[in-house]
Amino acid sequence: LSAIILNTEDGIVEEMNALGNTAKDNKRYDALAIKRKEVYTEAMPYLEKVIDMDANQKDAINTLLNIYEALELTNKAKTLKAKFGL
Protein backbone atom coordinates (compact mmCIF):
# COMPACT_ATOMS: atom_id res chain seq x y z
CA LEU A 1 0.00 0.00 0.00
CA SER A 2 2.84 2.39 0.79
CA ALA A 3 4.30 1.81 -2.69
CA ILE A 4 0.99 2.72 -4.30
CA ILE A 5 0.81 5.89 -2.25
CA LEU A 6 4.43 6.82 -2.97
CA ASN A 7 3.96 6.25 -6.71
CA THR A 8 1.73 9.34 -6.76
CA GLU A 9 4.86 11.33 -5.96
CA ASP A 10 6.20 10.78 -9.48
CA GLY A 11 3.66 13.10 -11.07
CA ILE A 12 4.24 15.73 -8.41
CA VAL A 13 8.02 15.68 -8.89
CA GLU A 14 7.65 15.76 -12.66
CA GLU A 15 5.52 18.88 -12.43
CA MET A 16 7.89 20.47 -9.91
CA ASN A 17 10.84 19.87 -12.23
CA ALA A 18 9.02 21.41 -15.21
CA LEU A 19 8.35 24.71 -13.44
CA GLY A 20 10.29 27.86 -14.15
CA ASN A 21 11.27 30.71 -11.84
CA THR A 22 8.34 33.08 -12.15
CA ALA A 23 6.39 34.11 -9.07
CA LYS A 24 3.48 31.99 -10.29
CA ASP A 25 5.76 28.98 -10.78
CA ASN A 26 7.30 29.45 -7.33
CA LYS A 27 3.85 29.54 -5.79
CA ARG A 28 2.89 26.34 -7.61
CA TYR A 29 6.17 24.72 -6.55
CA ASP A 30 5.43 25.51 -2.90
CA ALA A 31 1.93 24.02 -3.23
CA LEU A 32 3.36 20.89 -4.82
CA ALA A 33 6.00 20.60 -2.09
CA ILE A 34 3.20 20.58 0.49
CA LYS A 35 1.33 17.95 -1.51
CA ARG A 36 4.50 15.85 -1.69
CA LYS A 37 4.90 15.99 2.09
CA GLU A 38 1.27 14.90 2.44
CA VAL A 39 2.06 11.85 0.31
CA TYR A 40 4.98 11.04 2.60
CA THR A 41 2.84 11.49 5.68
CA GLU A 42 0.18 9.19 4.26
CA ALA A 43 2.70 6.43 3.42
CA MET A 44 4.62 6.64 6.69
CA PRO A 45 2.34 4.51 8.93
CA TYR A 46 2.25 1.69 6.39
CA LEU A 47 6.04 1.57 6.23
CA GLU A 48 6.28 1.67 10.01
CA LYS A 49 3.90 -1.28 10.21
CA VAL A 50 5.89 -3.28 7.66
CA ILE A 51 9.06 -2.75 9.66
CA ASP A 52 7.30 -3.68 12.90
CA MET A 53 6.17 -6.93 11.30
CA ASP A 54 9.50 -7.74 9.60
CA ALA A 55 12.66 -5.90 10.58
CA ASN A 56 14.51 -7.38 7.57
CA GLN A 57 12.67 -5.18 5.07
CA LYS A 58 15.70 -3.05 4.10
CA ASP A 59 13.87 -1.19 1.31
CA ALA A 60 11.09 -0.21 3.70
CA ILE A 61 13.63 0.91 6.31
CA ASN A 62 15.52 3.07 3.80
CA THR A 63 12.33 4.55 2.38
CA LEU A 64 11.03 5.35 5.85
CA LEU A 65 14.35 6.95 6.80
CA ASN A 66 14.20 9.12 3.67
CA ILE A 67 10.66 10.16 4.56
CA TYR A 68 11.62 11.02 8.12
CA GLU A 69 14.48 13.15 6.81
CA ALA A 70 12.31 14.85 4.17
CA LEU A 71 9.70 15.67 6.81
CA GLU A 72 12.44 16.83 9.20
CA LEU A 73 11.44 14.23 11.79
CA THR A 74 14.95 14.22 13.21
CA ASN A 75 14.21 12.23 16.37
CA LYS A 76 12.42 9.50 14.45
CA ALA A 77 15.28 9.35 11.93
CA LYS A 78 17.87 9.07 14.71
CA THR A 79 15.86 6.33 16.43
CA LEU A 80 15.51 4.37 13.20
CA LYS A 81 19.22 4.72 12.43
CA ALA A 82 20.16 3.55 15.91
CA LYS A 83 17.74 0.62 15.82
CA PHE A 84 19.07 -0.69 12.51
CA GLY A 85 22.68 0.50 12.71
CA LEU A 86 22.43 2.91 9.81
C-alpha positions in Angstrom: 0.0 0.0 0.0 2.8 2.4 0.8 4.3 1.8 -2.7 1.0 2.7 -4.3 0.8 5.9 -2.2 4.4 6.8 -3.0 4.0 6.3 -6.7 1.7 9.3 -6.8 4.9 11.3 -6.0 6.2 10.8 -9.5 3.7 13.1 -11.1 4.2 15.7 -8.4 8.0 15.7 -8.9 7.7 15.8 -12.7 5.5 18.9 -12.4 7.9 20.5 -9.9 10.8 19.9 -12.2 9.0 21.4 -15.2 8.3 24.7 -13.4 10.3 27.9 -14.2 11.3 30.7 -11.8 8.3 33.1 -12.1 6.4 34.1 -9.1 3.5 32.0 -10.3 5.8 29.0 -10.8 7.3 29.5 -7.3 3.9 29.5 -5.8 2.9 26.3 -7.6 6.2 24.7 -6.6 5.4 25.5 -2.9 1.9 24.0 -3.2 3.4 20.9 -4.8 6.0 20.6 -2.1 3.2 20.6 0.5 1.3 17.9 -1.5 4.5 15.9 -1.7 4.9 16.0 2.1 1.3 14.9 2.4 2.1 11.9 0.3 5.0 11.0 2.6 2.8 11.5 5.7 0.2 9.2 4.3 2.7 6.4 3.4 4.6 6.6 6.7 2.3 4.5 8.9 2.3 1.7 6.4 6.0 1.6 6.2 6.3 1.7 10.0 3.9 -1.3 10.2 5.9 -3.3 7.7 9.1 -2.8 9.7 7.3 -3.7 12.9 6.2 -6.9 11.3 9.5 -7.7 9.6 12.7 -5.9 10.6 14.5 -7.4 7.6 12.7 -5.2 5.1 15.7 -3.0 4.1 13.9 -1.2 1.3 11.1 -0.2 3.7 13.6 0.9 6.3 15.5 3.1 3.8 12.3 4.5 2.4 11.0 5.4 5.9 14.3 6.9 6.8 14.2 9.1 3.7 10.7 10.2 4.6 11.6 11.0 8.1 14.5 13.1 6.8 12.3 14.8 4.2 9.7 15.7 6.8 12.4 16.8 9.2 11.4 14.2 11.8 15.0 14.2 13.2 14.2 12.2 16.4 12.4 9.5 14.4 15.3 9.3 11.9 17.9 9.1 14.7 15.9 6.3 16.4 15.5 4.4 13.2 19.2 4.7 12.4 20.2 3.6 15.9 17.7 0.6 15.8 19.1 -0.7 12.5 22.7 0.5 12.7 22.4 2.9 9.8 
